Amino acid sequence: MGKVTADMSISLDGFVTGPNPRPGFPSGEGGEILHDWMFPPSGSPTEQEREMRAEWFNRMGALLMGKKSFTVGEEPWGEDPPFHVPVFVLTHEAREKLPKQGGTTYIFVTDEIKSALAQARATAGDKEVTLHGASIIQQCLQAGLLDELQLHLVPVLLGEGIRLFDHLSASPISLECTRVVSSPTATHLRFRVVK
């Protein structure tokens, strides 16, 4: 089985979105700057960042996200979402699978997080299951299910939005830094979760 990883862009003050993320506007007000390293407004990422993006997509065998991430992202991702792998959506609402172009299929799971993760892992095989969204990452960190955390630290203070690490218990979670890559638009940090 492949690893369970999380890969998120984050502001210096700990936000993964700006205020008011909503359907069609997943980054919230001002939050789009968090993704400029991956999708630069100029259309020209650095070679280093092109390689990081390709690495992320090549390692991914399945994606696991929450209902909120799906709801705010479905419209901008469009008919050909960028994932090109099965996407498991943890939700309370049962729905039929939703196939899209390019190999992305949304699969709605109404079980708890461990069951959703088991389904995603079975689909991913030797590739990684990537977590998307603050709530899913927090749940997996709390349950000891996350193997690796990659953060793209963007030099901006958003002031408000959704924080990545808001709802963790008081017990420390130890991380070992395994890679640091600096670029003009972000510092890319990879951590192994010490278990």
Residue, then its C-alpha position, 0 to 999 in steps of 0.5 A: m500500500g502507498k502512503v497517506t499524504a497531505d499536500m496543502s498551500i498555506s499562508l504564514d499565519g496558517f490559513v489554507t483559504g481566505p475568508n468566505p470560501r464558497p461554491g465556485f470560489p474555493s480559495g475564498e477572498g484573497g486566497e487565490i494567492l496561495h496557489d500562485w506557485m502552482f498556477p502562476p498568473s503569468g502562466s510560467p511557473t519555475e522549473q522547480e515548481r513544475e517538477m513539484r506539481a508533476e511529482w504530486f500528480n504522478r505519486m497520487g493514486a486516489l484523493l480523499m476530500g470532505k464535502k465542503s472541499f468538493t462543494v466549493g471546488e466542483e464548479p471551478w474544477g469543471e468537467d475535466p478536473p485536474f486530478h485524473v484519479p478517483v476522488f473519494v468525498l466523505t459526506h453524510e449525503a449518499r450519492e451516485k458516482l459522478p464520472k468526469q473527463g480525464g479519469t476523475t470520478y467522484i465517489f461519495v462515502t457516507d462511512e467514517i474516515k477510516s472506511a473512506l481511507a480504506q476504500a481510497r487506499a484499495t483503489a490507489g494500490d501502490k500509489e499515494v492517497t492524497l488528502h485535500g481539505a483542512s477537516i480531512i487532514q485534521q481527522c487523519l492527523q488525530a487518528g494517526l492515519l497520516d504518513e506525510l505532510q507537504l506544505h507550500l508556505v506562501p509569504v502572505l498573511l491572510g488574517e482570516g479564512i480556514r486554518l489548517f491546524d485549528h482542531l487538533s488535540a493538545s497532544p503534540i504530533s511530532l514531525e520530521c522535516t525530510r525536504v525543504v525547497s525554496s522558490p520566490t513564491a513559496t517555501h516547500l516543506r515536506f514532513r514525515v509524521v513520526k508515529 
